[in-house]
Amino acid sequence: MSLWNRNFILACIANFSMFFAFYLILPILAIYLEVDLGADKSMVGIVISSYVISALLVRPFSGYLVDTLPRKRLLMFALATFAVCFAGYIIATSVVFLLFVRILHGAAMGITTVSMNTLALDIMPSQKRGTGIGYFGVMSNMAMATGPMVAMMIYEASGSFQTNFRLSLIMAAFSLLITSFIKADQTVLPTQEKPEPLSLDRFILLKGLRAALSMLLISFSYGMLSTYIALYGKDVVGLASGAGQFFVFFAGGIMISRLIAGKFVNRGLFKQVIMFGMSLLIITYAIFLTFHNEVVFYASAFCLGAGYGILAPAFQFMFINLAPHNKRGTANATYFASWDAGIGLGVLCGGIISDHVSMIAAFTFGGVLLVIGTVQYYFSAAPYFDRMRNRV
């Protein structure tokens, strides 16, 4: 069976459209809160971070829902809620109302991403799952590379936040429409005489906790990069601007590496892929923190993106292969929750360390955690996977 069948192509289009809608408002939201709603910087931080916190809190429950309810129906409901939330940005007249919208939006996104990824896994040929995860993930990376740039172009050309919000609503609705054409089984679990009792393992993949710790330690540095790279470029490298170009190279590295890594994962080399990705991140971070010039800054962006892009499909493959079919949603939820938790801690700790010590110290701490995560993976997560995996 071909990977690029009708259902997989539709799933990729829907995934890109969903994330593109998200990234169309991301770079202008802080400006919108300050300029149109009069929020101070602390309130801006609360409103923006509420989205991530809400998505993180709903992840374990979303995995359970995905594994117990018809996946496509759940995805359609969550995606419809995700789309409707963009209308909330259009009609918002107060910070409190927008805070409520962000919380609801984050919860909808938390369920949507887990159910979308799990549905995509269901329609991939099992022997091509590593490649499929890579290609499917590239769709969100393409949105990350193009969405913020298009968002700023629209805002600068129109001078109106409403144009971005309306276009986001249209793109989210388009994602919902495309998803409706995906043909997928409506049943998730085989018929059982007795319902499976509720347990912690229905919300968090307990077999995946060691891999989750590795993922958290790695994504910590990703959280700092995505949030503080503009300040690092200005304060450490001496660049007046350049964060936009950094993310172009960064997204390019992610997209290219994901496509290549997936093929090696399919050949059963995912443990070697993970070690290579971790080694690339550690070496690049060491160079990035040692040499503070423009060439190293942008070259590091591509290599760091490549490192994270290599690790993403390999780790997701690892989580999926620690779970039986009826717990794929839980596996995906645990994967995304560990990624989100690391990013959130990276943002929080990065700000504290940079305020009290220095920006270099904050990024160095992220690099140290990368090394710890690599050691923990090699001596704990990888051997445990060899003993506990359900299938190759």
VEXDREN-2710 file (C-alpha; in Angstrom, 1 decimal):
% VEXDREN-2710
k/r/px/py/pz
1/MET/0.0/0.0/0.0
2/SER/1.3/3.4/-1.0
3/LEU/2.0/6.0/1.8
4/TRP/0.7/8.8/-0.5
5/ASN/-2.8/7.5/-0.7
6/ARG/-5.8/9.8/-0.8
7/ASN/-6.4/9.8/2.9
8/PHE/-2.8/10.6/3.9
9/ILE/-2.6/13.5/1.4
10/LEU/-5.9/14.9/2.8
11/ALA/-4.5/14.5/6.4
12/CYS/-1.3/16.3/5.5
13/ILE/-3.3/19.2/3.9
14/ALA/-5.5/19.4/7.0
15/ASN/-2.5/19.4/9.3
16/PHE/-0.8/22.2/7.5
17/SER/-3.9/24.3/7.3
18/MET/-4.6/23.9/11.1
19/PHE/-1.0/24.9/12.1
20/PHE/-1.0/27.7/9.5
21/ALA/-4.1/29.2/11.1
22/PHE/-2.3/29.0/14.5
23/TYR/0.9/30.7/13.3
24/LEU/-1.0/33.5/11.5
25/ILE/-1.9/35.0/14.9
26/LEU/1.1/34.0/17.0
27/PRO/3.5/36.9/16.1
28/ILE/0.9/39.6/16.4
29/LEU/-0.9/38.5/19.5
30/ALA/1.3/40.3/22.0
31/ILE/1.0/43.5/20.0
32/TYR/-2.7/43.1/19.8
33/LEU/-3.0/42.7/23.5
34/GLU/-0.9/45.8/24.2
35/VAL/-2.2/48.1/21.5
36/ASP/-5.9/47.2/21.2
37/LEU/-6.7/45.8/24.6
38/GLY/-4.3/47.8/26.7
39/ALA/-2.7/44.9/28.5
40/ASP/0.6/45.4/30.4
41/LYS/3.5/43.1/29.8
42/SER/2.8/40.8/32.7
43/MET/-0.8/40.3/31.6
44/VAL/0.4/39.7/28.0
45/GLY/2.6/36.9/29.3
46/ILE/-0.3/35.3/31.3
47/VAL/-2.7/35.4/28.3
48/ILE/-0.2/34.0/25.9
49/SER/1.1/31.3/28.2
50/SER/-2.5/30.2/29.2
51/TYR/-2.7/28.6/25.8
52/VAL/0.3/26.3/26.4
53/ILE/-0.8/25.5/30.0
54/SER/-4.3/24.6/28.9
55/ALA/-3.0/22.4/26.0
56/LEU/-0.6/20.6/28.4
57/LEU/-3.3/19.9/31.0
58/VAL/-5.6/18.4/28.5
59/ARG/-3.1/16.2/26.8
60/PRO/-3.5/13.1/29.1
61/PHE/-7.3/13.3/28.9
62/SER/-7.1/13.7/25.1
63/GLY/-5.1/10.5/24.8
64/TYR/-7.8/8.6/26.7
65/LEU/-10.6/10.2/24.6
66/VAL/-8.8/9.4/21.3
67/ASP/-8.4/5.7/22.4
68/THR/-12.0/5.3/23.6
69/LEU/-14.1/7.4/21.1
70/PRO/-14.3/7.2/17.3
71/ARG/-11.2/9.1/16.3
72/LYS/-12.5/11.0/13.3
73/ARG/-15.6/12.2/15.1
74/LEU/-13.5/13.4/18.1
75/LEU/-11.1/15.2/15.7
76/MET/-14.0/16.9/13.9
77/PHE/-15.5/18.2/17.2
78/ALA/-12.1/19.4/18.5
79/LEU/-11.2/21.0/15.2
80/ALA/-14.5/22.7/15.0
81/THR/-14.0/24.1/18.5
82/PHE/-10.4/25.2/17.4
83/ALA/-11.8/27.0/14.4
84/VAL/-14.7/28.7/16.3
85/CYS/-12.1/30.1/18.8
86/PHE/-10.7/32.3/16.1
87/ALA/-14.0/34.1/16.0
88/GLY/-13.4/34.9/19.7
89/TYR/-10.3/36.9/18.8
90/ILE/-12.4/38.9/16.3
91/ILE/-15.1/39.9/18.8
92/ALA/-12.9/40.2/21.9
93/THR/-13.2/43.6/23.7
94/SER/-11.4/42.8/26.9
95/VAL/-8.3/41.0/28.2
96/VAL/-10.5/38.7/30.5
97/PHE/-12.6/37.6/27.5
98/LEU/-9.5/36.9/25.4
99/LEU/-7.9/35.0/28.3
100/PHE/-11.0/32.7/28.3
101/VAL/-10.7/32.3/24.5
102/ARG/-7.0/31.3/24.9
103/ILE/-7.7/28.7/27.5
104/LEU/-10.5/27.2/25.4
105/HIS/-8.3/27.4/22.3
106/GLY/-5.4/25.7/24.0
107/ALA/-7.6/22.8/25.2
108/ALA/-9.0/22.4/21.7
109/MET/-5.5/22.4/20.2
110/GLY/-4.4/19.8/22.8
111/ILE/-7.1/17.4/21.7
112/THR/-6.8/18.3/18.0
113/THR/-3.1/17.6/17.7
114/VAL/-3.3/14.2/19.5
115/SER/-6.4/13.0/17.5
116/MET/-5.0/14.3/14.2
117/ASN/-1.7/12.5/14.7
118/THR/-3.3/9.3/15.8
119/LEU/-5.7/9.3/12.9
120/ALA/-2.8/9.9/10.5
121/LEU/-1.0/6.9/12.1
122/ASP/-4.1/4.8/11.5
123/ILE/-4.1/5.5/7.8
124/MET/-0.3/5.0/7.3
125/PRO/0.9/1.6/6.1
126/SER/2.6/0.1/9.1
127/GLN/5.8/-0.7/7.2
128/LYS/6.2/3.0/6.2
129/ARG/5.2/4.6/9.5
130/GLY/8.6/6.1/10.2
131/THR/8.6/7.9/6.8
132/GLY/4.9/8.8/7.3
133/ILE/5.5/10.4/10.7
134/GLY/8.4/12.5/9.1
135/TYR/6.3/13.8/6.2
136/PHE/3.3/14.4/8.3
137/GLY/5.3/16.4/10.8
138/VAL/6.9/18.5/8.0
139/MET/3.4/20.0/7.4
140/SER/3.5/21.7/10.8
141/ASN/7.1/22.8/10.2
142/MET/6.1/24.3/6.8
143/ALA/3.4/26.2/8.6
144/MET/5.9/27.4/11.3
145/ALA/8.3/28.6/8.5
146/THR/5.7/30.4/6.5
147/GLY/2.9/31.4/8.9
148/PRO/4.7/34.1/11.0
149/MET/6.2/35.6/7.9
150/VAL/2.8/35.8/6.1
151/ALA/1.2/37.1/9.3
152/MET/3.6/40.0/9.6
153/MET/3.3/40.8/5.9
154/ILE/-0.5/41.0/6.2
155/TYR/-0.4/43.0/9.4
156/GLU/2.1/45.5/8.0
157/ALA/0.2/45.8/4.7
158/SER/-3.3/46.2/6.3
159/GLY/-2.5/47.7/9.6
160/SER/-5.3/45.7/11.1
161/PHE/-5.3/42.7/13.4
162/GLN/-8.7/41.6/12.2
163/THR/-7.4/40.6/8.8
164/ASN/-5.1/38.1/10.4
165/PHE/-7.9/36.8/12.7
166/ARG/-10.3/36.3/9.8
167/LEU/-7.8/34.6/7.6
168/SER/-7.0/32.2/10.6
169/LEU/-10.7/31.4/10.9
170/ILE/-10.9/30.6/7.2
171/MET/-7.8/28.4/7.3
172/ALA/-9.1/26.5/10.3
173/ALA/-12.5/26.0/8.7
174/PHE/-10.7/24.8/5.6
175/SER/-8.8/22.2/7.7
176/LEU/-12.1/21.1/9.1
177/LEU/-13.6/20.7/5.6
178/ILE/-10.6/18.7/4.4
179/THR/-10.7/16.5/7.4
180/SER/-14.4/15.6/6.7
181/PHE/-13.3/13.9/3.5
182/ILE/-10.8/11.6/5.2
183/LYS/-12.1/8.0/5.2
184/ALA/-11.2/6.3/8.5
185/ASP/-12.6/3.5/10.6
186/GLN/-15.0/4.8/13.2
187/THR/-14.3/2.1/15.6
188/VAL/-11.2/2.2/17.8
189/LEU/-11.2/-0.7/20.2
190/PRO/-12.0/-4.3/19.5
191/THR/-15.2/-5.6/21.1
192/GLN/-14.6/-6.6/24.7
193/GLU/-16.9/-8.5/27.0
194/LYS/-15.9/-6.3/29.9
195/PRO/-14.9/-2.6/29.6
196/GLU/-11.2/-2.0/30.4
197/PRO/-11.0/-0.4/33.9
198/LEU/-9.8/3.1/34.3
199/SER/-6.2/3.4/35.4
200/LEU/-3.3/5.9/35.2
201/ASP/-2.0/4.1/32.1
202/ARG/-5.2/5.1/30.2
203/PHE/-4.1/8.8/30.6
204/ILE/-0.3/8.5/30.6
205/LEU/1.7/5.8/28.8
206/LEU/3.6/4.4/31.8
207/LYS/5.9/2.5/29.6
208/GLY/6.9/5.7/27.9
209/LEU/7.9/7.6/31.1
210/ARG/11.6/7.1/30.5
211/ALA/11.4/8.3/26.9
212/ALA/9.3/11.2/28.2
213/LEU/12.0/12.3/30.5
214/SER/14.5/12.2/27.6
215/MET/12.1/14.2/25.5
216/LEU/11.5/16.8/28.3
217/LEU/15.2/17.3/28.8
218/ILE/15.7/17.9/25.1
219/SER/12.8/20.2/24.5
220/PHE/13.9/22.4/27.4
221/SER/16.5/24.0/25.1
222/TYR/14.0/24.2/22.3
223/GLY/11.7/26.3/24.5
224/MET/14.5/28.7/25.3
225/LEU/15.5/29.0/21.6
226/SER/12.0/29.7/20.4
227/THR/11.4/32.4/23.0
228/TYR/14.8/34.1/23.7
229/ILE/16.8/33.8/20.5
230/ALA/16.0/37.4/19.5
231/LEU/17.4/38.6/22.9
232/TYR/20.4/36.2/22.6
233/GLY/21.1/37.6/19.1
234/LYS/20.9/41.2/20.3
235/ASP/22.7/40.9/23.7
236/VAL/25.3/38.2/23.0
237/VAL/25.9/38.2/19.2
238/GLY/25.3/41.9/18.8
239/LEU/22.7/41.7/16.0
240/ALA/20.2/44.5/15.9
241/SER/17.7/42.1/14.2
242/GLY/17.8/38.7/12.7
243/ALA/15.5/36.5/14.7
244/GLY/13.2/36.1/11.6
245/GLN/16.1/34.8/9.5
246/PHE/17.2/32.5/12.3
247/PHE/13.8/30.8/12.3
248/VAL/13.8/30.5/8.5
249/PHE/17.1/28.5/8.7
250/PHE/15.8/26.7/11.8
251/ALA/12.6/25.6/10.1
252/GLY/14.6/24.6/7.0
253/GLY/16.8/22.3/9.1
254/ILE/13.7/20.7/10.7
255/MET/11.9/20.0/7.4
256/ILE/14.9/18.5/5.6
257/SER/16.0/16.4/8.5
258/ARG/12.5/15.0/9.2
259/LEU/12.2/13.8/5.7
260/ILE/15.6/12.0/5.8
261/ALA/15.3/10.7/9.4
262/GLY/11.9/9.0/8.7
263/LYS/13.5/6.7/6.1
264/PHE/16.2/5.5/8.5
265/VAL/13.5/5.0/11.2
266/ASN/11.6/2.7/8.8
267/ARG/14.8/0.6/8.5
268/GLY/14.8/0.0/12.3
269/LEU/17.7/2.4/12.9
270/PHE/15.7/4.8/15.1
271/LYS/18.0/4.4/18.1
272/GLN/21.0/5.3/16.0
273/VAL/19.0/8.2/14.5
274/ILE/18.2/9.5/18.1
275/MET/21.9/9.3/19.1
276/PHE/23.0/11.1/16.0
277/GLY/20.4/13.8/16.5
278/MET/21.4/14.3/20.2
279/SER/25.1/14.4/19.3
280/LEU/24.4/17.0/16.6
281/LEU/22.5/19.2/19.1
282/ILE/25.2/19.0/21.7
283/ILE/28.0/19.8/19.3
284/THR/26.1/22.6/17.7
285/TYR/25.1/24.0/21.1
286/ALA/28.8/24.0/22.1
287/ILE/29.8/25.9/19.0
288/PHE/26.8/28.3/19.3
289/LEU/27.7/29.2/22.9
290/THR/31.5/29.5/22.2
291/PHE/31.6/31.6/18.9
292/HIS/29.4/34.7/18.9
293/ASN/29.3/35.9/15.3
294/GLU/26.7/36.1/12.6
295/VAL/27.9/33.2/10.5
296/VAL/27.8/30.8/13.5
297/PHE/24.5/32.2/14.6
298/TYR/22.7/31.3/11.3
299/ALA/24.6/28.1/10.6
300/SER/23.7/26.9/14.1
301/ALA/20.1/27.7/13.4
302/PHE/20.0/25.2/10.5
303/CYS/22.0/22.5/12.5
304/LEU/19.9/22.9/15.6
305/GLY/16.7/22.7/13.5
306/ALA/18.1/19.5/11.9
307/GLY/18.8/18.0/15.3
308/TYR/15.3/18.6/16.6
309/GLY/13.9/17.5/13.2
310/ILE/15.8/14.2/13.4
311/LEU/14.6/13.5/17.0
312/ALA/10.9/14.2/16.6
313/PRO/9.9/11.3/14.3
314/ALA/12.3/8.9/16.0
315/PHE/10.9/9.6/19.5
316/GLN/7.3/9.5/18.3
317/PHE/8.0/6.1/16.7
318/MET/9.5/5.0/20.0
319/PHE/6.3/6.0/22.0
320/ILE/4.0/4.4/19.4
321/ASN/5.9/1.1/19.6
322/LEU/5.7/1.0/23.3
323/ALA/1.9/1.1/23.1
324/PRO/-0.7/-1.4/21.8
325/HIS/-3.0/-0.3/19.0
326/ASN/-5.8/0.7/21.4
327/LYS/-3.5/3.0/23.3
328/ARG/-2.0/4.9/20.4
329/GLY/-3.8/8.1/21.5
330/THR/-2.3/7.8/24.9
331/ALA/1.1/7.3/23.4
332/ASN/0.8/10.4/21.3
333/ALA/-0.6/12.4/24.2
334/THR/2.4/11.4/26.4
335/TYR/4.8/12.3/23.6
336/PHE/3.3/15.7/23.1
337/ALA/2.9/16.4/26.8
338/SER/6.6/15.7/27.5
339/TRP/7.5/18.0/24.6
340/ASP/5.2/20.7/25.9
341/ALA/6.4/20.4/29.5
342/GLY/10.0/20.8/28.4
343/ILE/9.2/23.8/26.3
344/GLY/7.3/25.4/29.2
345/LEU/10.0/24.8/31.7
346/GLY/12.6/26.1/29.2
347/VAL/10.6/29.4/28.8
348/LEU/10.1/29.7/32.6
349/CYS/13.7/28.8/33.7
350/GLY/15.3/30.6/30.8
351/GLY/13.7/33.9/31.8
352/ILE/14.6/33.5/35.5
353/ILE/18.2/32.5/34.8
354/SER/18.7/35.3/32.2
355/ASP/17.3/37.9/34.7
356/HIS/19.4/36.8/37.6
357/VAL/22.6/35.6/35.9
358/SER/22.9/36.1/32.1
359/MET/21.6/35.0/28.8
360/ILE/24.7/32.9/28.2
361/ALA/24.1/31.1/31.5
362/ALA/20.5/30.4/30.6
363/PHE/21.5/28.8/27.2
364/THR/24.4/27.0/28.8
365/PHE/22.0/25.4/31.3
366/GLY/19.9/24.2/28.3
367/GLY/23.0/22.7/26.8
368/VAL/23.8/20.9/30.0
369/LEU/20.3/19.4/30.1
370/LEU/20.8/18.2/26.5
371/VAL/23.9/16.2/27.7
372/ILE/22.0/14.8/30.7
373/GLY/19.1/13.9/28.4
374/THR/21.4/12.0/26.0
375/VAL/23.0/10.1/28.9
376/GLN/19.6/9.3/30.4
377/TYR/18.4/8.1/27.0
378/TYR/21.4/5.9/26.3
379/PHE/21.6/4.2/29.7
380/SER/17.9/4.1/30.6
381/ALA/15.3/4.9/28.0
382/ALA/16.9/2.9/25.1
383/PRO/17.5/-0.4/27.0
384/TYR/14.0/-0.2/28.5
385/PHE/12.5/0.2/25.1
386/ASP/14.4/-2.9/23.9
387/ARG/12.8/-4.9/26.7
388/MET/9.3/-3.5/26.5
389/ARG/8.5/-2.7/22.9
390/ASN/5.4/-4.3/21.4
391/ARG/6.5/-4.4/17.8
392/VAL/9.4/-3.3/15.5
END
